[in-house]
Amino acid sequence: MSQSKIMNSPKNSSYDVIIVGGAMYGSSVAWFLVNNPDFDGSVLVVEKDPTYEFTSTAHTNSCMRQQFSRELNVRVSQFAAEFVKNFKEFLGDDPRVPEITIHNFGYMYLANNDAFADVLRKSQQVQAACGAATKIMSADEIKRDYPFYNVDDIVAGSHNLVDEGYFDGNTLFDWWKRLAREKGVEYVTNEVIAMSRNSNANIIESVSLKTGEVITCGTVVNASGPRAILTSRMAGIEIPVEPRKRYTFIFAAENPLDRDLPLTIDPSGVHMRTDGTYYLAGCPPDEDTAVDYDDFVQDHGIWEEKVWPAIANRIPQFEAIKLINSWAGHYAYNTFDQNAILGPHTQVKNFIFVNGFSGHGFQQSPAMGRGTSELIIYGEYRTLDLTPFNYERIVKNRPFIEKAVI
């Protein structure tokens, strides 16, 4: 990362809300705050890198799905689909704001054993109760609708063509940030390096910036992505979030498929989907452990040894493919239960978490940003009860398990 970026100082010495991190989640919370007529406070967003080059936001694949095993995760994604499909309306019918669509080619979870097939069936019941269009397919039905798959080892699949696929998430981010600024949110290129607490150690009174300013605050929001623990430690708080590397590959096929490829979650751990005129694939490393915050080095052996063989096995038509591009990004991985961590700290009451999304943060950002803004304004969730995600569950050792984590 370039060290030549010019840091700037806030205009004021006190803010009602200070958001640490200005990428997708920092900007989502900021926009939902100032878009709420019941909020008349001041907001400062502190972002160390205004290019966002190494953020999870910059490396997202912008996927959307309803296929989760917990009702609340389904509801969160359903609001995301509503928000994306009505983006212009949600942003006040601003004539500058573009329409956004969801490319609905669906997800296809493939099960190669009865145990996972049973998990898919139980999850489908949860999704159906929420109104999702997920259906369980036999191997023969999968082959009928998608003849290119090799289903010799497949027991069943779970598929949904409604509000599942991918969308232009960066447009959401850009407009949240732009309109938040226009409504008075102040963004500064700077870095929070310390926080001070009151004598009872239950309130953050101020944050210190790298440029030397000490800024008093009413609420602090941790929107630091994979660096969440570095921010929380300034408040004397531990949080089970670490950076985990994820690989993305863009490839061309010598013989393209005759229809869209659903985002296919293969039993090998590799996933793949249509990506415009190309195809996208991704996976975690075999040894999925924490990495350095600045480690974005690619392991090219993963493509040759893991991804390509899995792709060619599942879709024989992909034996002749050409790698076009690739990159490594970071998940803000919640090691506790791979679900979001929201809400206030149990002791430091004005320290708010928006962390640990473990790879499904982009599609969850509308509901989580809205809910966090409600918590700040009203002291409670008003539209969708996100309490099961609150930090308190970690203190009580009550994991909120989601079985559909990619």
C-alpha positions as CSV (number, residue, x, y, z in Angstrom):
1,M,0.0,0.0,0.0
2,S,1.3,3.4,-0.9
3,Q,2.6,5.5,2.1
4,S,2.3,8.7,0.1
5,K,-1.4,9.3,0.6
6,I,-2.0,12.7,2.2
7,M,-3.8,12.3,5.6
8,N,-6.3,15.0,6.6
9,S,-7.8,16.2,9.8
10,P,-11.4,16.4,10.8
11,K,-13.2,19.7,10.8
12,N,-14.5,19.4,14.3
13,S,-13.2,18.1,17.6
14,S,-16.3,16.2,18.5
15,Y,-18.8,13.9,16.7
16,D,-21.9,12.0,17.7
17,V,-20.8,9.0,15.7
18,I,-17.3,8.0,14.6
19,I,-17.1,5.1,12.2
20,V,-13.7,3.4,11.9
21,G,-13.5,2.1,8.4
22,G,-15.1,3.7,5.3
23,A,-15.6,0.8,2.9
24,M,-18.9,-1.1,2.3
25,Y,-20.0,-1.3,6.0
26,G,-18.8,2.1,7.2
27,S,-20.6,3.7,4.3
28,S,-23.7,1.6,4.7
29,V,-24.1,2.6,8.3
30,A,-23.3,6.3,7.5
31,W,-25.9,6.5,4.7
32,F,-28.6,4.8,6.7
33,L,-27.9,7.1,9.7
34,V,-28.2,10.4,7.7
35,N,-31.0,9.1,5.6
36,N,-33.2,8.6,8.7
37,P,-35.2,11.8,9.5
38,D,-34.9,10.9,13.2
39,F,-31.2,11.4,13.2
40,D,-29.7,14.9,13.4
41,G,-26.3,14.1,14.7
42,S,-22.8,14.4,13.2
43,V,-20.9,11.5,11.7
44,L,-17.2,11.1,11.0
45,V,-15.9,8.3,8.9
46,V,-12.2,7.5,9.3
47,E,-10.6,5.5,6.4
48,K,-6.9,4.9,6.2
49,D,-6.9,4.2,2.4
50,P,-9.3,6.2,0.2
51,T,-8.5,4.0,-2.8
52,Y,-9.9,1.0,-0.9
53,E,-7.4,-1.1,-2.9
54,F,-6.9,-3.8,-0.3
55,T,-10.4,-3.8,1.3
56,S,-12.7,-6.8,1.2
57,T,-15.1,-4.4,-0.7
58,A,-12.5,-4.1,-3.5
59,H,-12.2,-7.9,-3.9
60,T,-15.9,-8.9,-3.6
61,N,-17.7,-11.1,-6.1
62,S,-21.0,-9.4,-5.2
63,C,-23.1,-12.5,-4.9
64,M,-26.6,-12.8,-3.7
65,R,-28.5,-15.8,-2.3
66,Q,-31.4,-16.9,-0.2
67,Q,-30.0,-20.3,0.5
68,F,-29.1,-20.1,4.2
69,S,-29.9,-22.5,7.0
70,R,-31.1,-19.9,9.5
71,E,-34.3,-17.9,9.0
72,L,-32.7,-14.6,10.0
73,N,-29.9,-14.9,7.3
74,V,-32.6,-15.6,4.7
75,R,-34.6,-12.5,5.9
76,V,-31.4,-10.4,5.8
77,S,-30.7,-11.4,2.2
78,Q,-34.3,-10.9,1.2
79,F,-34.1,-7.3,2.2
80,A,-30.9,-7.1,0.2
81,A,-32.7,-8.3,-2.9
82,E,-35.5,-5.8,-2.3
83,F,-33.0,-3.0,-1.8
84,V,-31.0,-3.8,-5.0
85,K,-34.1,-4.2,-7.1
86,N,-35.5,-0.9,-5.8
87,F,-32.2,0.8,-5.4
88,K,-33.1,4.1,-7.1
89,E,-36.3,4.3,-5.0
90,F,-34.5,3.6,-1.8
91,L,-32.1,6.4,-2.6
92,G,-34.9,8.9,-3.0
93,D,-35.4,8.6,-6.7
94,D,-32.3,10.7,-7.3
95,P,-32.1,11.0,-11.1
96,R,-28.4,10.5,-10.9
97,V,-28.7,7.1,-9.3
98,P,-28.7,4.1,-11.7
99,E,-31.0,1.1,-11.7
100,I,-29.3,-2.1,-10.5
101,T,-30.4,-5.6,-11.4
102,I,-29.7,-9.0,-9.9
103,H,-28.4,-11.5,-12.5
104,N,-30.6,-14.4,-11.5
105,F,-28.8,-17.5,-12.6
106,G,-29.1,-18.9,-9.1
107,Y,-27.0,-20.9,-6.8
108,M,-26.5,-24.7,-7.1
109,Y,-25.4,-26.5,-4.0
110,L,-24.3,-30.1,-5.0
111,A,-24.3,-32.9,-2.4
112,N,-22.3,-36.0,-3.0
113,N,-23.5,-37.8,0.1
114,D,-26.7,-38.4,1.9
115,A,-25.7,-36.4,5.0
116,F,-25.2,-33.2,3.1
117,A,-28.2,-33.8,1.0
118,D,-30.2,-34.0,4.2
119,V,-28.8,-30.7,5.3
120,L,-29.9,-29.1,2.0
121,R,-33.4,-30.5,2.4
122,K,-33.7,-29.1,6.0
123,S,-32.4,-25.7,4.9
124,Q,-34.8,-25.7,1.9
125,Q,-37.7,-26.1,4.4
126,V,-36.5,-23.0,6.3
127,Q,-36.1,-21.0,3.0
128,A,-39.5,-22.1,1.7
129,A,-41.1,-20.9,5.0
130,C,-39.6,-17.5,4.3
131,G,-41.1,-17.5,0.8
132,A,-37.8,-18.4,-1.1
133,A,-38.1,-20.4,-4.3
134,T,-35.4,-22.9,-3.5
135,K,-36.0,-26.5,-4.7
136,I,-34.3,-29.8,-4.1
137,M,-33.3,-31.5,-7.3
138,S,-32.3,-35.1,-8.0
139,A,-29.2,-35.8,-10.1
140,D,-31.4,-36.6,-13.0
141,E,-33.3,-33.3,-12.7
142,I,-30.0,-31.4,-12.5
143,K,-28.8,-33.2,-15.6
144,R,-32.0,-32.4,-17.4
145,D,-31.8,-28.7,-16.7
146,Y,-28.0,-28.4,-17.0
147,P,-26.7,-31.1,-19.3
148,F,-23.1,-29.9,-19.0
149,Y,-22.7,-31.2,-15.4
150,N,-21.1,-34.5,-14.5
151,V,-23.5,-35.8,-11.8
152,D,-22.1,-39.3,-11.5
153,D,-21.3,-38.8,-7.9
154,I,-24.1,-36.4,-7.0
155,V,-27.0,-37.4,-4.7
156,A,-28.9,-34.1,-4.8
157,G,-28.8,-30.4,-5.4
158,S,-30.4,-27.3,-4.0
159,H,-31.2,-24.6,-6.6
160,N,-33.0,-21.3,-6.7
161,L,-33.4,-18.9,-9.6
162,V,-35.2,-16.1,-7.8
163,D,-33.1,-13.3,-6.3
164,E,-30.0,-15.4,-6.5
165,G,-26.9,-14.7,-8.6
166,Y,-24.8,-11.6,-8.5
167,F,-25.2,-7.8,-8.6
168,D,-23.2,-4.6,-8.9
169,G,-22.3,-4.2,-5.3
170,N,-19.7,-1.5,-5.9
171,T,-22.5,0.8,-7.2
172,L,-24.2,0.4,-3.9
173,F,-21.0,1.3,-2.1
174,D,-20.2,4.3,-4.4
175,W,-23.7,5.8,-4.0
176,W,-23.9,5.2,-0.2
177,K,-20.6,7.0,0.2
178,R,-21.4,9.9,-2.2
179,L,-24.9,10.6,-0.8
180,A,-23.7,10.2,2.8
181,R,-21.2,12.9,2.1
182,E,-23.8,15.1,0.5
183,K,-26.0,14.7,3.6
184,G,-23.2,15.9,5.8
185,V,-21.1,12.8,6.7
186,E,-17.4,13.8,6.9
187,Y,-14.9,11.3,5.5
188,V,-11.3,11.8,6.4
189,T,-8.2,9.9,5.1
190,N,-6.6,9.2,8.5
191,E,-6.2,6.4,11.0
192,V,-7.5,5.8,14.5
193,I,-4.5,4.7,16.6
194,A,-6.0,4.8,20.2
195,M,-9.2,5.2,22.2
196,S,-9.7,6.5,25.7
197,R,-12.4,5.3,28.1
198,N,-14.0,6.9,31.1
199,S,-13.0,6.2,34.7
200,N,-15.5,3.2,34.8
201,A,-14.0,1.9,31.5
202,N,-17.5,1.4,30.1
203,I,-17.7,4.3,27.7
204,I,-15.3,5.4,24.8
205,E,-14.8,9.1,25.4
206,S,-12.5,9.9,22.5
207,V,-10.4,8.5,19.7
208,S,-6.9,9.6,18.8
209,L,-5.9,10.0,15.1
210,K,-2.5,9.4,13.5
211,T,-2.3,13.1,12.7
212,G,-2.4,13.9,16.4
213,E,-6.0,15.0,17.0
214,V,-8.1,13.7,19.9
215,I,-11.7,13.6,18.9
216,T,-14.5,13.1,21.4
217,C,-17.4,10.9,20.4
218,G,-20.9,9.7,21.4
219,T,-20.7,6.3,19.6
220,V,-17.9,4.4,18.0
221,V,-18.7,1.9,15.2
222,N,-16.1,-0.8,14.3
223,A,-16.4,-1.2,10.5
224,S,-12.8,-2.3,10.0
225,G,-13.4,-5.5,8.0
226,P,-10.6,-8.0,8.5
227,R,-8.8,-5.6,10.8
228,A,-11.7,-5.5,13.2
229,I,-9.6,-6.9,16.1
230,L,-7.0,-4.1,15.7
231,T,-9.8,-1.6,16.2
232,S,-11.5,-3.4,19.1
233,R,-8.2,-3.8,21.0
234,M,-7.9,0.0,21.2
235,A,-11.0,-0.2,23.4
236,G,-9.6,-3.1,25.4
237,I,-11.9,-5.6,23.6
238,E,-11.1,-9.0,21.9
239,I,-13.2,-10.1,19.0
240,P,-12.9,-13.4,17.1
241,V,-12.3,-12.0,13.6
242,E,-9.2,-12.6,11.5
243,P,-8.2,-12.2,7.9
244,R,-8.5,-15.4,5.8
245,K,-7.3,-15.5,2.3
246,R,-9.7,-16.3,-0.6
247,Y,-8.8,-16.8,-4.2
248,T,-10.7,-15.7,-7.3
249,F,-10.0,-16.8,-10.9
250,I,-11.5,-15.5,-14.1
251,F,-11.3,-17.9,-17.0
252,A,-12.5,-18.3,-20.6
253,A,-13.8,-21.5,-22.1
254,E,-12.8,-22.7,-25.5
255,N,-16.3,-24.2,-25.8
256,P,-18.6,-21.9,-23.8
257,L,-21.8,-23.3,-22.2
258,D,-25.1,-22.8,-24.0
259,R,-26.7,-21.3,-20.9
260,D,-25.8,-19.5,-17.7
261,L,-23.8,-21.4,-15.2
262,P,-25.4,-21.2,-11.7
263,L,-23.0,-20.3,-8.9
264,T,-22.1,-23.9,-8.3
265,I,-20.8,-25.0,-4.9
266,D,-18.9,-28.2,-5.7
267,P,-18.2,-30.9,-3.1
268,S,-14.5,-30.2,-3.7
269,G,-14.8,-26.8,-2.1
270,V,-14.5,-25.0,-5.4
271,H,-17.3,-22.7,-6.6
272,M,-17.8,-21.3,-10.1
273,R,-20.3,-19.2,-12.0
274,T,-21.0,-17.3,-15.2
275,D,-19.3,-13.9,-15.2
276,G,-20.4,-11.9,-18.2
277,T,-18.7,-13.5,-21.2
278,Y,-16.2,-15.3,-18.9
279,Y,-16.5,-17.6,-15.9
280,L,-15.5,-17.0,-12.3
281,A,-14.2,-19.6,-9.9
282,G,-13.0,-19.4,-6.3
283,C,-12.0,-21.3,-3.2
284,P,-10.2,-21.1,0.1
285,P,-6.7,-22.6,0.5
286,D,-6.5,-26.1,1.8
287,E,-4.9,-24.8,5.0
288,D,-7.4,-22.1,5.9
289,T,-5.6,-20.1,8.6
290,A,-5.2,-16.4,9.4
291,V,-2.8,-14.4,7.2
292,D,-1.0,-11.1,7.6
293,Y,-3.2,-8.1,7.0
294,D,-1.1,-7.1,4.0
295,D,-0.7,-10.5,2.5
296,F,-2.4,-10.6,-0.8
297,V,0.1,-12.9,-2.5
298,Q,-1.5,-15.4,-4.8
299,D,-0.7,-19.1,-4.8
300,H,-0.8,-20.0,-8.4
301,G,-0.5,-23.7,-7.6
302,I,-4.1,-23.6,-6.3
303,W,-5.4,-23.0,-9.8
304,E,-3.3,-25.8,-11.4
305,E,-3.7,-28.4,-8.6
306,K,-7.2,-27.7,-7.1
307,V,-9.4,-25.4,-9.1
308,W,-8.9,-26.5,-12.7
309,P,-9.2,-30.2,-11.9
310,A,-12.4,-29.6,-9.9
311,I,-13.9,-27.5,-12.7
312,A,-13.0,-30.0,-15.4
313,N,-14.4,-32.9,-13.4
314,R,-17.7,-31.2,-12.7
315,I,-18.1,-29.7,-16.2
316,P,-16.1,-31.8,-18.7
317,Q,-16.7,-29.0,-21.3
318,F,-14.3,-27.0,-19.2
319,E,-11.3,-29.2,-19.8
320,A,-10.1,-26.6,-22.4
321,I,-10.1,-23.2,-20.5
322,K,-7.7,-20.3,-20.3
323,L,-7.0,-18.3,-17.1
324,I,-7.7,-14.6,-17.8
325,N,-7.2,-13.0,-14.4
326,S,-6.9,-13.8,-10.7
327,W,-6.5,-12.2,-7.3
328,A,-6.5,-12.9,-3.6
329,G,-8.7,-11.1,-1.1
330,H,-9.5,-11.4,2.5
331,Y,-12.6,-12.6,4.3
332,A,-13.3,-10.9,7.7
333,Y,-13.6,-14.4,9.1
334,N,-15.5,-14.9,12.4
335,T,-13.8,-17.9,14.0
336,F,-16.6,-18.3,16.5
337,D,-19.5,-19.2,14.2
338,Q,-18.9,-17.5,10.8
339,N,-21.8,-15.2,11.3
340,A,-21.9,-11.4,11.6
341,I,-21.1,-9.7,14.9
342,L,-23.3,-6.7,15.6
343,G,-24.5,-4.5,18.4
344,P,-22.9,-3.0,21.4
345,H,-20.2,-4.5,23.6
346,T,-21.5,-5.9,26.8
347,Q,-19.5,-3.6,29.0
348,V,-18.3,-0.7,26.7
349,K,-21.8,0.3,25.8
350,N,-21.0,2.9,23.1
351,F,-18.7,0.6,21.1
352,I,-20.7,-0.9,18.2
353,F,-19.7,-3.9,16.1
354,V,-20.3,-4.4,12.4
355,N,-17.9,-7.2,11.9
356,G,-17.1,-10.8,11.0
357,F,-19.3,-11.4,7.9
358,S,-17.1,-14.3,6.8
359,G,-17.7,-13.8,3.1
360,H,-21.4,-12.9,2.8
361,G,-21.0,-9.2,3.9
362,F,-21.9,-7.5,0.6
363,Q,-25.3,-9.1,0.3
364,Q,-26.0,-8.5,4.0
365,S,-24.9,-4.8,4.0
366,P,-28.3,-3.2,3.4
367,A,-30.0,-5.0,6.3
368,M,-27.0,-4.7,8.7
369,G,-26.4,-1.1,7.9
370,R,-30.0,-0.3,8.4
371,G,-30.2,-2.3,11.6
372,T,-27.0,-0.7,13.1
373,S,-28.3,2.8,12.3
374,E,-31.6,1.9,14.1
375,L,-29.6,0.7,17.1
376,I,-27.6,4.0,17.3
377,I,-30.7,6.2,16.8
378,Y,-33.3,4.3,18.8
379,G,-31.4,1.9,21.0
380,E,-33.1,-1.0,19.4
381,Y,-33.7,-2.7,16.0
382,R,-36.9,-1.4,14.5
383,T,-37.4,-3.2,11.1
384,L,-35.7,-6.6,11.4
385,D,-34.6,-8.0,14.8
386,L,-30.9,-8.7,14.4
387,T,-30.4,-9.5,18.1
388,P,-29.1,-13.1,17.5
389,F,-26.1,-11.5,15.8
390,N,-25.2,-9.3,18.8
391,Y,-21.8,-9.5,20.4
392,E,-23.4,-10.8,23.6
393,R,-23.6,-14.3,22.2
394,I,-19.8,-14.5,22.1
395,V,-19.6,-13.7,25.8
396,K,-22.2,-16.3,26.6
397,N,-20.6,-18.9,24.3
398,R,-23.8,-19.3,22.3
399,P,-22.8,-19.8,18.6
400,F,-25.4,-18.8,16.0
401,I,-24.5,-21.6,13.6
402,E,-25.1,-21.1,9.9
403,K,-24.5,-24.3,7.8
404,A,-24.5,-22.7,4.4
405,V,-21.1,-21.0,4.5
406,I,-19.0,-20.9,1.4
